């Protein structure tokens, strides 16, 4: 089954949005880099983004049957969404949480993550490379069984 990489609100503006914080790469660039790594690692990938909390909840429901693992950057919903946490708690495979920026170096409201209560690992502050690190990690977790 493919690995699902899910992205939350405003990440469709990656590259245009606060480039001093999030860099100049677009989400399409990130998807292409992830796809290249997935091909190297011999895994399938499904990449998605939504600005809507309920749509992300439904993507996670779909992943219950369709995905082997989830890499998720819930963006601002990280800090607010019990619904996304509950959906992830209903998913049985590995989950890695990614943040492009170092949330711990930023405003205190970004220091708490609901999603971290479920995530098997968290990567923050590694830029968009964090997605590649997360992909490598879920593949090793899947291969370890
Ligand atoms: C983010 C960090 C969040 O606090 C913020 O709301 C985002 C992006 C990151 O990737 O660094 O939208 O998840």
Backbone and ligand atoms as CSV (ligand in chain L), in Angstrom:
chain,resi,resn,atom,element,x,y,z
A,1,UNK,N,N,0.841,-1.209,0.000
A,1,UNK,CA,C,0.000,0.000,0.000
A,1,UNK,C,C,0.877,1.259,0.000
A,2,UNK,N,N,0.422,2.320,-0.635
A,2,UNK,CA,C,1.222,3.555,-0.678
A,2,UNK,C,C,1.346,4.249,0.679
A,3,UNK,N,N,2.347,5.082,0.761
A,3,UNK,CA,C,2.509,5.979,1.912
A,3,UNK,C,C,1.779,7.273,1.554
A,4,UNK,N,N,0.953,7.754,2.462
A,4,UNK,CA,C,0.212,8.995,2.217
A,4,UNK,C,C,0.930,10.164,2.885
A,5,UNK,N,N,1.222,11.187,2.109
A,5,UNK,CA,C,1.804,12.428,2.647
A,5,UNK,C,C,0.715,13.485,2.589
A,6,UNK,N,N,0.262,13.932,3.762
A,6,UNK,CA,C,-0.887,14.835,3.857
A,6,UNK,C,C,-0.444,16.196,4.386
A,7,UNK,N,N,-0.970,17.233,3.771
A,7,UNK,CA,C,-0.577,18.604,4.105
A,7,UNK,C,C,-1.789,19.463,4.434
A,8,UNK,N,N,-1.653,20.274,5.477
A,8,UNK,CA,C,-2.752,21.105,5.949
A,8,UNK,C,C,-2.779,22.501,5.343
A,9,UNK,N,N,-3.525,23.388,5.994
A,9,UNK,CA,C,-3.860,24.702,5.434
A,9,UNK,C,C,-2.648,25.590,5.141
A,10,UNK,N,N,-2.783,26.312,4.061
A,10,UNK,CA,C,-1.817,27.321,3.593
A,10,UNK,C,C,-0.559,26.730,2.971
A,11,UNK,N,N,-0.411,25.410,3.047
A,11,UNK,CA,C,0.779,24.805,2.442
A,11,UNK,C,C,0.699,24.794,0.917
A,12,UNK,N,N,-0.501,25.032,0.356
A,12,UNK,CA,C,-0.614,25.240,-1.095
A,12,UNK,C,C,0.131,26.511,-1.520
A,13,UNK,N,N,0.379,27.403,-0.556
A,13,UNK,CA,C,1.099,28.658,-0.865
A,13,UNK,C,C,2.599,28.545,-0.598
A,14,UNK,N,N,3.063,27.337,-0.312
A,14,UNK,CA,C,4.491,27.151,-0.017
A,14,UNK,C,C,5.338,27.729,-1.161
A,15,UNK,N,N,6.394,28.438,-0.785
A,15,UNK,CA,C,7.241,29.101,-1.790
A,15,UNK,C,C,6.879,30.563,-1.962
A,16,UNK,N,N,5.587,30.880,-1.737
A,16,UNK,CA,C,5.127,32.270,-1.854
A,16,UNK,C,C,4.868,32.848,-0.478
A,17,UNK,N,N,4.543,31.980,0.460
A,17,UNK,CA,C,4.115,32.366,1.779
A,17,UNK,C,C,5.317,32.458,2.705
A,18,UNK,N,N,5.547,33.623,3.325
A,18,UNK,CA,C,6.636,33.814,4.294
A,18,UNK,C,C,7.884,32.987,3.918
A,19,UNK,N,N,8.500,33.291,2.766
A,19,UNK,CA,C,9.652,32.475,2.346
A,19,UNK,C,C,10.818,32.514,3.343
A,20,UNK,N,N,10.878,33.598,4.158
A,20,UNK,CA,C,11.941,33.683,5.176
A,20,UNK,C,C,11.746,32.591,6.244
A,21,UNK,N,N,10.514,32.117,6.401
A,21,UNK,CA,C,10.221,31.054,7.382
A,21,UNK,C,C,10.197,29.691,6.700
A,22,UNK,N,N,9.547,29.616,5.522
A,22,UNK,CA,C,9.251,28.311,4.914
A,22,UNK,C,C,10.062,28.015,3.650
A,23,UNK,N,N,10.883,28.974,3.212
A,23,UNK,CA,C,11.729,28.721,2.037
A,23,UNK,C,C,11.033,29.035,0.724
A,24,UNK,N,N,11.742,28.784,-0.366
A,24,UNK,CA,C,11.275,29.176,-1.706
A,24,UNK,C,C,10.720,28.017,-2.521
A,25,UNK,N,N,10.872,26.818,-2.003
A,25,UNK,CA,C,10.350,25.662,-2.733
A,25,UNK,C,C,8.827,25.625,-2.666
A,26,UNK,N,N,8.199,25.191,-3.744
A,26,UNK,CA,C,6.735,25.049,-3.736
A,26,UNK,C,C,6.363,23.632,-3.270
A,27,UNK,N,N,5.070,23.450,-2.981
A,27,UNK,CA,C,4.616,22.116,-2.565
A,27,UNK,C,C,4.768,21.115,-3.715
A,28,UNK,N,N,4.633,21.602,-4.939
A,28,UNK,CA,C,4.858,20.742,-6.116
A,28,UNK,C,C,6.315,20.281,-6.171
A,29,UNK,N,N,7.249,21.192,-5.836
A,29,UNK,CA,C,8.672,20.806,-5.763
A,29,UNK,C,C,8.871,19.721,-4.700
A,30,UNK,N,N,8.243,19.931,-3.550
A,30,UNK,CA,C,8.378,18.970,-2.445
A,30,UNK,C,C,7.825,17.608,-2.874
A,31,UNK,N,N,6.664,17.645,-3.535
A,31,UNK,CA,C,6.061,16.390,-4.009
A,31,UNK,C,C,7.006,15.665,-4.971
A,32,UNK,N,N,7.641,16.431,-5.873
A,32,UNK,CA,C,8.557,15.813,-6.853
A,32,UNK,C,C,9.759,15.180,-6.150
A,33,UNK,N,N,10.294,15.874,-5.131
A,33,UNK,CA,C,11.444,15.306,-4.396
A,33,UNK,C,C,11.038,14.044,-3.650
A,34,UNK,N,N,9.836,14.072,-3.050
A,34,UNK,CA,C,9.336,12.887,-2.329
A,34,UNK,C,C,9.116,11.731,-3.295
A,35,UNK,N,N,8.570,12.035,-4.482
A,35,UNK,CA,C,8.307,10.989,-5.472
A,35,UNK,C,C,9.620,10.349,-5.920
A,36,UNK,N,N,10.662,11.163,-6.105
A,36,UNK,CA,C,11.967,10.632,-6.527
A,36,UNK,C,C,12.542,9.724,-5.438
A,37,UNK,N,N,12.449,10.148,-4.195
A,37,UNK,CA,C,12.960,9.315,-3.093
A,37,UNK,C,C,12.136,8.028,-2.963
A,38,UNK,N,N,10.813,8.156,-3.094
A,38,UNK,CA,C,9.946,6.972,-2.999
A,38,UNK,C,C,10.344,5.941,-4.062
A,39,UNK,N,N,10.625,6.429,-5.274
A,39,UNK,CA,C,11.045,5.516,-6.354
A,39,UNK,C,C,12.354,4.821,-5.975
A,40,UNK,N,N,13.300,5.582,-5.419
A,40,UNK,CA,C,14.584,4.997,-4.962
A,40,UNK,C,C,14.357,3.927,-3.902
A,41,UNK,N,N,13.421,4.225,-2.991
A,41,UNK,CA,C,13.178,3.312,-1.860
A,41,UNK,C,C,12.237,2.171,-2.247
A,42,UNK,N,N,11.663,2.264,-3.450
A,42,UNK,CA,C,10.766,1.204,-3.925
A,42,UNK,C,C,9.411,1.203,-3.243
A,43,UNK,N,N,8.915,2.399,-2.894
A,43,UNK,CA,C,7.574,2.502,-2.298
A,43,UNK,C,C,6.701,3.428,-3.135
A,44,UNK,N,N,5.386,3.214,-3.011
A,44,UNK,CA,C,4.412,4.078,-3.693
A,44,UNK,C,C,4.027,5.234,-2.792
A,45,UNK,N,N,3.624,6.342,-3.450
A,45,UNK,CA,C,3.328,7.561,-2.699
A,45,UNK,C,C,2.007,8.153,-3.143
A,46,UNK,N,N,1.288,8.725,-2.195
A,46,UNK,CA,C,0.106,9.537,-2.513
A,46,UNK,C,C,0.288,10.839,-1.751
A,47,UNK,N,N,0.204,11.969,-2.461
A,47,UNK,CA,C,0.527,13.281,-1.876
A,47,UNK,C,C,-0.714,14.156,-1.983
A,48,UNK,N,N,-1.129,14.803,-0.890
A,48,UNK,CA,C,-2.348,15.613,-0.925
A,48,UNK,C,C,-2.241,16.813,0.004
A,49,UNK,N,N,-3.073,17.812,-0.264
A,49,UNK,CA,C,-3.127,19.030,0.566
A,49,UNK,C,C,-4.571,19.494,0.640
A,50,UNK,N,N,-4.975,20.019,1.807
A,50,UNK,CA,C,-6.280,20.673,1.912
A,50,UNK,C,C,-6.212,21.802,2.929
A,51,UNK,N,N,-7.023,22.814,2.667
A,51,UNK,CA,C,-7.150,23.924,3.616
A,51,UNK,C,C,-8.280,23.691,4.610
A,52,UNK,N,N,-8.964,22.541,4.490
A,52,UNK,CA,C,-10.170,22.285,5.285
A,52,UNK,C,C,-9.955,21.153,6.284
A,53,UNK,N,N,-10.244,21.432,7.529
A,53,UNK,CA,C,-10.034,20.447,8.592
A,53,UNK,C,C,-10.795,19.149,8.321
A,54,UNK,N,N,-12.089,19.269,7.963
A,54,UNK,CA,C,-12.905,18.069,7.732
A,54,UNK,C,C,-12.383,17.239,6.566
A,55,UNK,N,N,-11.861,17.918,5.558
A,55,UNK,CA,C,-11.303,17.199,4.403
A,55,UNK,C,C,-10.064,16.413,4.835
A,56,UNK,N,N,-9.272,16.978,5.732
A,56,UNK,CA,C,-8.077,16.270,6.222
A,56,UNK,C,C,-8.494,15.071,7.070
A,57,UNK,N,N,-9.531,15.256,7.904
A,57,UNK,CA,C,-10.073,14.137,8.689
A,57,UNK,C,C,-10.484,13.010,7.732
A,58,UNK,N,N,-11.159,13.368,6.638
A,58,UNK,CA,C,-11.611,12.344,5.681
A,58,UNK,C,C,-10.447,11.699,4.931
A,59,UNK,N,N,-9.399,12.473,4.651
A,59,UNK,CA,C,-8.198,11.880,4.025
A,59,UNK,C,C,-7.595,10.823,4.956
A,60,UNK,N,N,-7.617,11.098,6.259
A,60,UNK,CA,C,-7.063,10.140,7.225
A,60,UNK,C,C,-7.962,8.904,7.309
A,61,UNK,N,N,-9.285,9.093,7.218
A,61,UNK,CA,C,-10.202,7.939,7.188
A,61,UNK,C,C,-9.906,7.061,5.970
A,62,UNK,N,N,-9.716,7.700,4.815
A,62,UNK,CA,C,-9.390,6.963,3.582
A,62,UNK,C,C,-8.096,6.170,3.772
A,63,UNK,N,N,-7.145,6.793,4.465
A,63,UNK,CA,C,-5.840,6.155,4.686
A,63,UNK,C,C,-5.949,4.868,5.509
A,64,UNK,N,N,-7.003,4.747,6.329
A,64,UNK,CA,C,-7.178,3.527,7.140
A,64,UNK,C,C,-7.102,2.270,6.285
A,65,UNK,N,N,-7.710,2.312,5.098
A,65,UNK,CA,C,-7.650,1.149,4.205
A,65,UNK,C,C,-6.594,1.295,3.121
A,66,UNK,N,N,-6.300,2.541,2.761
A,66,UNK,CA,C,-5.527,2.768,1.537
A,66,UNK,C,C,-4.033,2.991,1.764
A,67,UNK,N,N,-3.619,3.295,2.996
A,67,UNK,CA,C,-2.215,3.683,3.215
A,67,UNK,C,C,-1.508,2.718,4.154
A,68,UNK,N,N,-0.203,2.538,3.918
A,68,UNK,CA,C,0.611,1.741,4.839
A,68,UNK,C,C,1.115,2.609,5.987
A,69,UNK,N,N,1.277,3.916,5.722
A,69,UNK,CA,C,1.816,4.846,6.725
A,69,UNK,C,C,1.403,6.253,6.324
A,70,UNK,N,N,1.449,7.156,7.293
A,70,UNK,CA,C,1.099,8.555,7.030
A,70,UNK,C,C,2.249,9.453,7.457
A,71,UNK,N,N,2.622,10.362,6.558
A,71,UNK,CA,C,3.483,11.502,6.898
A,71,UNK,C,C,2.560,12.709,6.837
A,72,UNK,N,N,2.469,13.477,7.904
A,72,UNK,CA,C,1.510,14.582,7.918
A,72,UNK,C,C,2.127,15.873,8.437
A,73,UNK,N,N,1.932,16.945,7.659
A,73,UNK,CA,C,2.192,18.295,8.141
A,73,UNK,C,C,0.815,18.943,8.306
A,74,UNK,N,N,0.279,18.918,9.520
A,74,UNK,CA,C,-1.082,19.440,9.723
A,74,UNK,C,C,-1.132,20.966,9.742
A,75,UNK,N,N,0.032,21.611,9.584
A,75,UNK,CA,C,0.139,23.078,9.574
A,75,UNK,C,C,-0.570,23.652,10.809
A,76,UNK,N,N,-1.362,24.690,10.666
A,76,UNK,CA,C,-1.940,25.350,11.844
A,76,UNK,C,C,-2.853,24.426,12.647
A,77,UNK,N,N,-3.449,23.411,11.988
A,77,UNK,CA,C,-4.338,22.489,12.717
A,77,UNK,C,C,-3.584,21.634,13.733
A,78,UNK,N,N,-2.257,21.562,13.581
A,78,UNK,CA,C,-1.414,20.891,14.574
A,78,UNK,C,C,-1.770,21.345,15.981
A,79,UNK,N,N,-1.963,22.666,16.086
A,79,UNK,CA,C,-2.060,23.316,17.400
A,79,UNK,C,C,-3.496,23.436,17.892
A,80,UNK,N,N,-4.458,23.010,17.069
A,80,UNK,CA,C,-5.871,23.232,17.420
A,80,UNK,C,C,-6.757,22.004,17.279
A,81,UNK,N,N,-6.347,21.012,16.505
A,81,UNK,CA,C,-7.342,20.036,16.039
A,81,UNK,C,C,-7.370,18.716,16.807
A,82,UNK,N,N,-8.344,18.599,17.705
A,82,UNK,CA,C,-8.624,17.315,18.357
A,82,UNK,C,C,-9.198,16.343,17.321
A,83,UNK,N,N,-9.923,16.870,16.327
A,83,UNK,CA,C,-10.529,16.010,15.292
A,83,UNK,C,C,-9.459,15.283,14.471
A,84,UNK,N,N,-8.381,15.980,14.138
A,84,UNK,CA,C,-7.295,15.335,13.374
A,84,UNK,C,C,-6.573,14.320,14.260
A,85,UNK,N,N,-6.366,14.660,15.528
A,85,UNK,CA,C,-5.775,13.688,16.467
A,85,UNK,C,C,-6.641,12.434,16.556
A,86,UNK,N,N,-7.951,12.611,16.725
A,86,UNK,CA,C,-8.854,11.455,16.842
A,86,UNK,C,C,-8.816,10.605,15.579
A,87,UNK,N,N,-8.794,11.239,14.422
A,87,UNK,CA,C,-8.731,10.497,13.157
A,87,UNK,C,C,-7.434,9.695,13.090
A,88,UNK,N,N,-6.320,10.305,13.477
A,88,UNK,CA,C,-5.026,9.600,13.450
A,88,UNK,C,C,-5.012,8.444,14.452
A,89,UNK,N,N,-5.723,8.617,15.563
A,89,UNK,CA,C,-5.806,7.530,16.549
A,89,UNK,C,C,-6.574,6.338,16.008
A,90,UNK,N,N,-7.361,6.554,14.953
A,90,UNK,CA,C,-8.107,5.462,14.316
A,90,UNK,C,C,-7.321,4.849,13.150
A,91,UNK,N,N,-6.097,5.314,12.941
A,91,UNK,CA,C,-5.228,4.779,11.880
A,91,UNK,C,C,-4.169,3.900,12.546
A,92,UNK,N,N,-3.919,2.712,11.971
A,92,UNK,CA,C,-3.070,1.754,12.691
A,92,UNK,C,C,-1.591,1.753,12.312
A,93,UNK,N,N,-1.237,2.329,11.170
A,93,UNK,CA,C,0.161,2.267,10.732
A,93,UNK,C,C,1.014,3.371,11.343
A,94,UNK,N,N,2.291,3.421,10.940
A,94,UNK,CA,C,3.186,4.473,11.421
A,94,UNK,C,C,2.746,5.872,10.972
A,95,UNK,N,N,2.932,6.835,11.861
A,95,UNK,CA,C,2.606,8.241,11.583
A,95,UNK,C,C,3.812,9.092,11.965
A,96,UNK,N,N,4.289,9.884,11.021
A,96,UNK,CA,C,5.354,10.854,11.333
A,96,UNK,C,C,4.814,12.258,11.060
A,97,UNK,N,N,5.000,13.135,12.033
A,97,UNK,CA,C,4.569,14.539,11.947
A,97,UNK,C,C,5.751,15.385,11.466
A,98,UNK,N,N,5.485,16.236,10.484
A,98,UNK,CA,C,6.542,17.081,9.919
A,98,UNK,C,C,6.166,18.556,10.054
A,99,UNK,N,N,7.116,19.367,10.456
A,99,UNK,CA,C,7.005,20.825,10.361
A,99,UNK,C,C,8.249,21.352,9.666
A,100,UNK,N,N,8.024,22.194,8.686
A,100,UNK,CA,C,9.136,22.756,7.917
A,100,UNK,C,C,9.977,23.664,8.820
A,101,UNK,N,N,9.286,24.513,9.569
A,101,UNK,CA,C,9.973,25.445,10.476
A,101,UNK,C,C,10.192,24.767,11.823
A,102,UNK,N,N,11.083,25.334,12.612
A,102,UNK,CA,C,11.273,24.856,13.985
A,102,UNK,C,C,10.217,25.527,14.860
A,103,UNK,N,N,9.114,24.836,15.046
A,103,UNK,CA,C,7.975,25.400,15.786
A,103,UNK,C,C,8.365,25.790,17.218
A,104,UNK,N,N,9.390,25.139,17.749
A,104,UNK,CA,C,9.796,25.419,19.138
A,104,UNK,C,C,10.589,26.713,19.280
A,105,UNK,N,N,11.022,27.238,18.135
A,105,UNK,CA,C,11.769,28.502,18.112
A,105,UNK,C,C,10.824,29.667,17.860
A,106,UNK,N,N,9.532,29.365,17.708
A,106,UNK,CA,C,8.558,30.375,17.296
A,106,UNK,C,C,7.577,30.697,18.432
A,107,UNK,N,N,6.447,31.287,18.100
A,107,UNK,CA,C,5.477,31.703,19.122
A,107,UNK,C,C,5.079,30.520,20.007
A,108,UNK,N,N,4.751,30.810,21.273
A,108,UNK,CA,C,4.462,29.716,22.212
A,108,UNK,C,C,3.231,28.913,21.792
A,109,UNK,N,N,2.280,29.534,21.052
A,109,UNK,CA,C,1.102,28.752,20.634
A,109,UNK,C,C,1.461,27.645,19.651
A,110,UNK,N,N,2.675,27.723,19.060
A,110,UNK,CA,C,3.110,26.647,18.149
A,110,UNK,C,C,3.859,25.535,18.887
A,111,UNK,N,N,4.055,25.702,20.188
A,111,UNK,CA,C,4.865,24.716,20.929
A,111,UNK,C,C,4.063,23.468,21.279
A,112,UNK,N,N,2.733,23.615,21.311
A,112,UNK,CA,C,1.903,22.439,21.620
A,112,UNK,C,C,1.328,21.827,20.351
A,113,UNK,N,N,1.419,20.515,20.257
A,113,UNK,CA,C,0.844,19.790,19.124
A,113,UNK,C,C,-0.090,18.693,19.624
A,114,UNK,N,N,-1.359,18.736,19.178
A,114,UNK,CA,C,-2.274,17.618,19.454
A,114,UNK,C,C,-1.803,16.362,18.733
A,115,UNK,N,N,-1.308,16.561,17.507
A,115,UNK,CA,C,-0.912,15.432,16.652
A,115,UNK,C,C,0.254,14.645,17.265
A,116,UNK,N,N,1.118,15.319,18.015
A,116,UNK,CA,C,2.260,14.640,18.653
A,116,UNK,C,C,1.832,13.595,19.676
A,117,UNK,N,N,0.583,13.703,20.171
A,117,UNK,CA,C,0.087,12.677,21.102
A,117,UNK,C,C,-0.068,11.326,20.405
A,118,UNK,N,N,-0.132,11.345,19.057
A,118,UNK,CA,C,-0.269,10.116,18.274
A,118,UNK,C,C,0.981,9.791,17.455
A,119,UNK,N,N,1.687,10.813,17.024
A,119,UNK,CA,C,2.795,10.597,16.080
A,119,UNK,C,C,3.859,9.671,16.673
A,120,UNK,N,N,4.415,8.805,15.818
A,120,UNK,CA,C,5.525,7.945,16.241
A,120,UNK,C,C,6.842,8.706,16.216
A,121,UNK,N,N,6.886,9.796,15.468
A,121,UNK,CA,C,8.071,10.649,15.421
A,121,UNK,C,C,7.678,12.020,14.928
A,122,UNK,N,N,8.504,13.004,15.265
A,122,UNK,CA,C,8.234,14.394,14.878
A,122,UNK,C,C,9.525,14.978,14.308
A,123,UNK,N,N,9.408,15.635,13.150
A,123,UNK,CA,C,10.559,16.306,12.541
A,123,UNK,C,C,10.187,17.771,12.385
A,124,UNK,N,N,10.977,18.661,12.961
A,124,UNK,CA,C,10.683,20.090,12.857
A,124,UNK,C,C,11.974,20.852,12.629
A,125,UNK,N,N,11.893,21.882,11.795
A,125,UNK,CA,C,13.030,22.774,11.611
A,125,UNK,C,C,14.070,22.270,10.633
A,126,UNK,N,N,13.764,21.247,9.882
A,126,UNK,CA,C,14.709,20.724,8.878
A,126,UNK,C,C,14.338,21.190,7.478
A,127,UNK,N,N,13.478,22.211,7.401
A,127,UNK,CA,C,13.034,22.692,6.096
A,127,UNK,C,C,12.216,21.617,5.387
A,128,UNK,N,N,12.126,21.753,4.066
A,128,UNK,CA,C,11.335,20.774,3.310
A,128,UNK,C,C,12.027,19.403,3.276
A,129,UNK,N,N,13.325,19.377,3.605
A,129,UNK,CA,C,14.039,18.098,3.718
A,129,UNK,C,C,13.384,17.196,4.773
A,130,UNK,N,N,12.659,17.814,5.716
A,130,UNK,CA,C,11.951,17.043,6.742
A,130,UNK,C,C,11.009,16.008,6.149
A,131,UNK,N,N,10.401,16.324,5.000
A,131,UNK,CA,C,9.507,15.358,4.358
A,131,UNK,C,C,10.290,14.115,3.917
A,132,UNK,N,N,11.510,14.346,3.409
A,132,UNK,CA,C,12.325,13.224,2.930
A,132,UNK,C,C,12.793,12.376,4.112
A,133,UNK,N,N,13.161,13.055,5.202
A,133,UNK,CA,C,13.582,12.339,6.407
A,133,UNK,C,C,12.418,11.496,6.939
A,134,UNK,N,N,11.216,12.087,6.917
A,134,UNK,CA,C,10.022,11.390,7.418
A,134,UNK,C,C,9.714,10.167,6.553
A,135,UNK,N,N,9.869,10.338,5.244
A,135,UNK,CA,C,9.628,9.228,4.317
A,135,UNK,C,C,10.598,8.077,4.596
A,136,UNK,N,N,11.873,8.410,4.780
A,136,UNK,CA,C,12.867,7.378,5.115
A,136,UNK,C,C,12.491,6.670,6.419
A,137,UNK,N,N,12.027,7.449,7.380
A,137,UNK,CA,C,11.680,6.875,8.685
A,137,UNK,C,C,10.485,5.916,8.590
A,138,UNK,N,N,9.426,6.327,7.866
A,138,UNK,CA,C,8.270,5.406,7.781
A,138,UNK,C,C,8.651,4.132,7.024
A,139,UNK,N,N,9.508,4.271,6.030
A,139,UNK,CA,C,9.937,3.068,5.305
A,139,UNK,C,C,10.716,2.148,6.242
A,140,UNK,N,N,11.605,2.699,7.093
A,140,UNK,CA,C,12.300,1.782,8.019
A,140,UNK,C,C,11.358,1.197,9.052
A,141,UNK,N,N,10.381,1.965,9.518
A,141,UNK,CA,C,9.399,1.405,10.465
A,141,UNK,C,C,8.595,0.286,9.798
A,142,UNK,N,N,8.187,0.498,8.529
A,142,UNK,CA,C,7.407,-0.526,7.825
A,142,UNK,C,C,8.256,-1.782,7.609
A,143,UNK,N,N,9.542,-1.574,7.285
A,143,UNK,CA,C,10.411,-2.739,7.003
A,143,UNK,C,C,10.763,-3.484,8.278
A,144,UNK,N,N,10.808,-2.760,9.394
A,144,UNK,CA,C,11.073,-3.407,10.689
A,144,UNK,C,C,9.850,-4.207,11.154
A,145,UNK,N,N,8.684,-3.888,10.531
A,145,UNK,CA,C,7.447,-4.599,10.886
A,145,UNK,C,C,6.862,-4.006,12.153
L,1,LIG,C1,C,4.090,24.441,10.046
L,1,LIG,C2,C,4.162,25.154,11.399
L,1,LIG,C3,C,2.780,25.599,11.864
L,1,LIG,O1,O,2.868,26.244,13.133
L,1,LIG,C4,C,2.186,26.574,10.877
L,1,LIG,O2,O,0.870,26.925,11.262
L,1,LIG,C5,C,2.225,26.075,9.479
L,1,LIG,C6,C,3.357,25.281,8.999
L,1,LIG,C7,C,5.484,24.119,9.464
L,1,LIG,O3,O,5.538,23.322,8.537
L,1,LIG,O4,O,6.488,24.671,9.920
L,1,LIG,O5,O,1.329,26.388,8.675
L,1,LIG,O6,O,3.383,23.203,10.217
